[in-house]
Amino acid sequence: MAMRWTAPAPGPIEDWRFDEVEVAPPGPGEVTVRIRAAGVNPADAKHVARPGANFPVPIGYELSGEITAVGPDAVGGSGDLRVGDEVVAFRVQGAYATELTVAARDVFAKPANLTHPEAANLLLAGTTAAEMIQVTRVERGETVLLHAASGAVGVSLLQQARELGVRVIGTVGPDAEASAERVRRYGGIPVAYGDGLRARVEEAAEGAPIAAAWDAAGTDEAIDVSLALVAERDRIVTIVSPDRAKADGFLWIAGARPESARFRDIARARVLELAASGALEVPVARTYPLADAVEAVRFVMDGHPGGKVALLP
């Protein structure tokens, strides 16, 4: 038997249940994974709160662990899979658990240089960042504006942009020196949001045009400054403001959208390759026991955790 978190119905995270469940043995094209860490993301709460889902809904999209059983014809995203292999899985359902049977195609070899909490938090942020880069057609030598640069997606964007030779100006809180230092650590130029943001971005750009903008903040200020500085609206993308994107004619992407899902599935291998090479780190701020999942999600949703959060079964 395993333990698993589920949302019984649309509603607050306090209504989630932590129950004992029987894990189905792997069928054709499946493997069972003993979970060593589960990534915690705001999407974990947002998605299961929406009406229309087939409740109860198992919670959690990404995990790291080791294979305990392999079904017939099970081939992973990075090749053959064997019992005992350390792996990561992303775009699964039910990662907040001690054990889970999943489609082998969503399972990849864990980069050996990452801990389980790091690996469990790599792919959701990493593939989101990769898609933001792809849809805005960013190229080497360009200067890009990044809003919420010290968050999980922002930190992955900074590192992936550095690999591409792209210069990034990243917004942080006006009194958040730790956030500014995180942006500098990963190759970005931090600027404080607030009154006068456009002028500060232009000063940091030192005369270079702002070729594109990546928005992970969703504030009117972030979007207004992006619209003012970027000449082509199809080189502005948000992951949090679909209404503004529709109203102002720029891009919005989301993992639940079919075109985003297709790209992120493909991007998993490249993100893992970057991490295995040491080019993509995953800062982890805190870990929680699996039984404290509600507290962990509340911590992520309530503010700026300063890095990723993982659940440890």
Buried (B, 14 or more C-beta within 10 A) or exposed (E): EBBBBBBEEBEEBEEBEBEEBEBEEBEEEBBBBBBBBBBBBBBBBEBBBEEEEEEBBBBBBBBBBBBBBBBEEBBBBBEEBEEEBBBBBBBBBBBBBBBBBBBBBBBBBBBEEBBBBBBBBBBBBBBBBBBBBBBBEBEEEBBBBBBBBBBBBBBBBBBBBBBEEBBBBBBBBEEBEEBBEBBBBBBBBBBBBEEEBBEBBBEBBEEEEBBBBBBBBBBEBBBBBBBEBBEEBEBBBBBBBBEBBEEBEBBBBBBEEEEBBEBBBEBBEBBBEBBBEEEBBBBBBBBBEBEBBBEBBBBBBEEBBBBBBBBBB
